[in-house]
Amino acid sequence: MTTDTQILIAFILYLVFFGWIGYRRGFVSEVWFFAITIVSWVLLQERGSIVVRLTNFAGKFVVLVRSGGLTGEGEDAFQALAEAPNVITDENQAGFLFLVWALVVLITFLVTSDPRIMKRSKSKAWGVAFGVLNGIVLAAILLPYLSRALQTAPEIQAQNAALGGLFALVSRLWELSAATLQTVWSWVVTMPPTGWLVFITLLLLLIAWPMRSGVVGKK
């Protein structure tokens, strides 16, 4: 069996998995997921600078509030605002926009999987078709990033052991996860009270939304 045949079989198994997800979730959910995934990716690639500017503006506004710009002398506050560094720089802009897209995709998947929000369609065939299509879209977007994660893994390890490739991938992803958690933790410990207030408010809204849907359904 040639390598090309093995790749084809692996890809078919991958698409079968996404087809099964589409069968379970339904046509309507898969269409919404497909549309939001594509549109959000294109917009962030083409107009992501707008999101970056808004994020940097929000960061500078926090500096303004902490400096007493809304209640005290304006000159010192605006001086601090002008000297405040940008939250998103040219070095981390690509990673930030990818994180925003990933959060959009995750939230979209959770929302479209809720039967109280999305109606289940009777067209299972179309659900399978769009499930496969979503698998192709995610593969096209995510595979370049996963291939970069495996570039540092020894090629001989993946060739000589059946689980070598999986071990190399998991090990590399674990290293990347640890580095990402360290970066996030450094943001958390330096987060101002205003940032915590916004975070807690959003968290409470996410918790309250399913509860609200359940109360409405009982009426």
C-alpha positions as CSV (number, residue, x, y, z in Angstrom):
1,M,0.0,0.0,0.0
2,T,1.5,3.3,-1.1
3,T,1.8,6.4,1.1
4,D,-0.8,8.2,-1.0
5,T,-3.3,5.4,-0.4
6,Q,-2.7,5.6,3.3
7,I,-3.2,9.4,3.3
8,L,-6.4,8.9,1.3
9,I,-7.8,6.4,3.7
10,A,-6.9,8.5,6.7
11,F,-8.6,11.5,5.1
12,I,-11.7,9.5,4.3
13,L,-11.9,8.4,8.0
14,Y,-11.6,12.0,9.0
15,L,-14.5,13.0,6.7
16,V,-16.6,10.1,7.9
17,F,-16.2,11.4,11.5
18,F,-17.4,14.9,10.5
19,G,-20.2,13.4,8.4
20,W,-21.4,11.5,11.5
21,I,-21.3,14.8,13.5
22,G,-23.3,16.5,10.8
23,Y,-25.8,13.6,10.9
24,R,-26.2,14.1,14.7
25,R,-26.3,17.9,14.7
26,G,-28.5,18.4,11.6
27,F,-28.5,20.4,8.4
28,V,-29.4,23.8,10.0
29,S,-26.7,23.7,12.7
30,E,-24.1,22.6,10.1
31,V,-25.0,25.4,7.7
32,W,-24.7,28.1,10.4
33,F,-21.4,26.6,11.6
34,F,-20.1,26.6,8.0
35,A,-21.2,30.2,7.3
36,I,-19.9,31.7,10.5
37,T,-16.6,29.7,10.3
38,I,-15.9,30.9,6.8
39,V,-17.1,34.5,7.2
40,S,-15.3,35.1,10.5
41,W,-12.0,33.7,9.1
42,V,-12.2,35.9,6.0
43,L,-13.1,39.0,7.9
44,L,-10.3,38.5,10.5
45,Q,-7.8,37.9,7.7
46,E,-8.9,40.9,5.7
47,R,-10.2,43.3,8.4
48,G,-8.5,42.0,11.5
49,S,-6.7,45.3,12.0
50,I,-10.0,46.8,13.2
51,V,-10.3,44.2,16.0
52,V,-6.7,44.9,16.9
53,R,-7.3,48.6,17.1
54,L,-10.4,48.2,19.2
55,T,-8.5,45.9,21.6
56,N,-5.6,48.3,21.9
57,F,-8.1,51.2,22.4
58,A,-9.8,49.2,25.2
59,G,-6.4,48.6,26.8
60,K,-5.5,52.2,26.7
61,F,-8.9,53.1,28.1
62,V,-8.2,50.9,31.1
63,V,-5.0,52.8,31.6
64,L,-6.9,56.1,31.4
65,V,-9.4,54.9,34.0
66,R,-6.7,53.7,36.4
67,S,-4.8,57.0,36.0
68,G,-7.9,58.9,37.1
69,G,-8.6,60.4,33.8
70,L,-12.3,60.3,34.3
71,T,-12.3,61.8,37.7
72,G,-9.1,63.7,38.3
73,E,-6.6,65.8,36.4
74,G,-6.7,65.1,32.7
75,E,-3.1,66.0,31.8
76,D,-1.4,63.2,33.7
77,A,-4.0,60.7,32.6
78,F,-3.6,61.6,28.9
79,Q,0.2,61.4,29.3
80,A,-0.1,57.9,30.7
81,L,-2.5,57.1,27.9
82,A,0.0,58.2,25.3
83,E,2.8,56.3,26.9
84,A,0.8,53.1,27.4
85,P,2.1,50.2,25.2
86,N,-0.3,48.5,22.9
87,V,-1.8,45.2,24.1
88,I,-1.6,43.7,20.6
89,T,1.7,44.3,18.7
90,D,2.9,43.3,15.3
91,E,4.6,40.3,16.8
92,N,1.5,38.8,18.5
93,Q,-1.2,40.1,16.1
94,A,-1.5,36.9,14.1
95,G,-1.8,34.7,17.2
96,F,-4.4,37.1,18.7
97,L,-6.6,37.0,15.6
98,F,-6.3,33.2,15.4
99,L,-7.4,33.0,19.0
100,V,-10.4,35.3,18.3
101,W,-11.4,33.1,15.4
102,A,-11.0,29.9,17.5
103,L,-13.2,31.4,20.2
104,V,-15.8,32.3,17.6
105,V,-15.8,28.8,16.2
106,L,-16.0,27.2,19.6
107,I,-18.9,29.4,20.7
108,T,-20.7,28.8,17.4
109,F,-20.4,25.1,17.8
110,L,-21.8,25.2,21.3
111,V,-24.7,27.4,20.4
112,T,-25.6,25.5,17.2
113,S,-25.5,22.2,19.2
114,D,-28.1,23.4,21.6
115,P,-31.5,21.9,20.5
116,R,-33.3,24.7,22.4
117,I,-31.7,27.3,20.0
118,M,-31.4,25.4,16.7
119,K,-34.2,23.4,15.3
120,R,-33.4,19.9,14.2
121,S,-34.0,19.4,10.4
122,K,-35.3,16.2,9.0
123,S,-32.8,16.2,6.1
124,K,-30.1,14.0,7.5
125,A,-28.4,13.7,4.1
126,W,-27.7,17.4,3.9
127,G,-26.5,17.4,7.4
128,V,-23.9,14.7,6.5
129,A,-22.9,16.7,3.4
130,F,-22.3,19.9,5.3
131,G,-20.6,18.0,8.1
132,V,-18.1,16.7,5.6
133,L,-17.8,20.2,4.1
134,N,-17.1,21.6,7.6
135,G,-14.4,19.0,8.1
136,I,-12.7,20.0,4.8
137,V,-12.8,23.7,5.8
138,L,-11.3,23.0,9.2
139,A,-8.7,20.8,7.7
140,A,-7.7,23.5,5.2
141,I,-7.4,26.1,8.0
142,L,-5.9,24.0,10.8
143,L,-3.5,21.6,9.1
144,P,-0.9,24.3,8.3
145,Y,-0.7,25.1,12.0
146,L,-0.6,21.4,13.1
147,S,2.2,20.7,10.5
148,R,4.3,23.5,12.1
149,A,3.8,21.8,15.5
150,L,5.3,18.6,14.0
151,Q,8.2,20.2,12.3
152,T,10.4,19.9,15.4
153,A,9.5,16.2,15.9
154,P,12.1,13.7,14.8
155,E,10.9,12.2,11.5
156,I,12.5,8.8,12.3
157,Q,10.2,8.5,15.4
158,A,7.1,8.8,13.3
159,Q,8.5,6.2,10.8
160,N,9.7,3.5,13.1
161,A,6.9,3.3,15.6
162,A,3.2,3.0,15.1
163,L,2.4,5.5,17.8
164,G,5.5,7.6,17.2
165,G,3.6,10.2,15.2
166,L,0.9,10.5,17.8
167,F,3.4,10.7,20.6
168,A,5.3,13.5,18.9
169,L,2.1,15.4,18.2
170,V,0.8,15.1,21.7
171,S,4.2,16.0,23.2
172,R,4.6,19.1,21.0
173,L,1.0,20.2,21.7
174,W,1.6,19.8,25.4
175,E,4.7,22.0,25.2
176,L,2.7,24.6,23.3
177,S,-0.2,24.4,25.8
178,A,2.2,24.9,28.7
179,A,3.8,28.0,27.1
180,T,0.4,29.4,26.3
181,L,-0.9,28.9,29.8
182,Q,2.2,30.7,31.1
183,T,1.5,33.7,28.8
184,V,-2.2,33.7,29.8
185,W,-1.3,33.6,33.5
186,S,1.1,36.5,33.1
187,W,-1.9,38.5,31.7
188,V,-4.1,37.3,34.5
189,V,-1.9,38.5,37.4
190,T,-1.5,41.9,35.8
191,M,-5.2,42.3,34.9
192,P,-6.6,45.5,36.4
193,P,-9.9,45.5,38.4
194,T,-11.8,46.8,35.4
195,G,-10.7,43.9,33.3
196,W,-11.8,41.4,36.0
197,L,-15.2,43.2,36.1
198,V,-15.7,42.8,32.4
199,F,-14.6,39.1,32.5
200,I,-16.9,38.2,35.4
201,T,-19.8,40.0,33.7
202,L,-19.3,38.1,30.5
203,L,-19.0,34.8,32.5
204,L,-22.2,35.5,34.4
205,L,-24.0,36.2,31.1
206,L,-22.8,32.9,29.6
207,I,-24.0,31.1,32.7
208,A,-27.4,32.9,32.8
209,W,-28.2,32.4,29.2
210,P,-29.0,28.6,29.3
211,M,-30.9,29.1,32.6
212,R,-33.0,31.8,30.9
213,S,-33.8,29.5,28.0
214,G,-35.0,26.8,30.4
215,V,-37.2,29.2,32.3
216,V,-38.8,30.4,29.0
217,G,-39.4,26.8,28.0
218,K,-41.4,26.0,31.1
219,K,-43.8,28.9,30.7
